[in-house]
Amino acid sequence: MTLTADLVEPHVGSDVTVHLNDDTTFALTLTKVIASAVPEDADEGALVQAGGFSMTLRGPHSPVLPNVTYPVTFPGMEPVHLFIN
């Protein structure tokens, strides 16, 4: 599955599950989704076709997650791998 802003945006305010290597899971709250703007010098539709976007996830101050790729499950979806930093 290709994750897009349109798929993620309905989940703003919901908890997503982050799966750690030791089978531990914890919840982060999706607080914001921002679709990427297409730069003026880009080929027409380049980022639109790529579906570029960013999202903000909030969680507890501890533990602090290392900057790596994690399986993340959004409500009603299969896990997707996201780089979290």
SVG drawing of the C-alpha trace seen along z (x, -y; Angstrom):
<svg xmlns="http://www.w3.org/2000/svg" viewBox="-11 -29 29 38">
<polyline fill="none" stroke="black" stroke-width="0.4" points="0.0,0.0 1.2,-3.5 0.5,-5.9 -0.9,-9.3 -2.1,-12.4 -5.6,-11.5 -5.4,-8.1 -3.8,-9.5 -5.7,-12.8 -9.0,-11.2 -7.0,-9.8 -5.9,-13.1 -6.7,-13.0 -6.5,-9.2 -3.9,-7.0 -1.6,-5.0 0.4,-2.0 4.2,-1.9 5.7,1.6 9.1,1.9 11.6,4.7 10.9,6.5 7.2,6.8 6.4,3.9 3.8,1.5 2.8,-2.0 0.4,-4.6 1.3,-8.0 -1.4,-10.5 -1.6,-11.8 -1.9,-15.6 -1.3,-17.0 -1.0,-16.1 0.5,-18.6 0.5,-17.9 3.7,-19.0 3.5,-22.0 4.8,-21.7 7.9,-24.0 7.5,-26.5 10.5,-24.9 9.3,-21.3 7.9,-19.3 4.2,-19.7 2.6,-17.4 5.9,-15.9 5.1,-15.9 1.4,-15.5 2.1,-12.2 4.5,-11.2 2.0,-12.1 4.5,-13.9 3.3,-14.9 4.5,-15.1 2.7,-14.3 3.2,-15.0 2.8,-12.3 2.8,-13.1 3.6,-10.8 5.1,-10.6 8.4,-12.3 9.9,-8.9 10.9,-6.6 12.6,-8.6 12.5,-6.6 15.8,-6.3 15.5,-7.7 14.8,-4.5 12.0,-2.9 9.2,-1.4 6.1,0.6 3.1,-1.7 -0.5,-0.8 -3.2,-3.4 -6.8,-2.5 -8.4,0.0 -5.2,0.3 -2.4,2.8 1.0,1.8 3.2,-0.5 6.9,-1.2 7.6,-4.8 10.9,-6.6 10.3,-8.4 12.6,-11.2"/>
</svg>
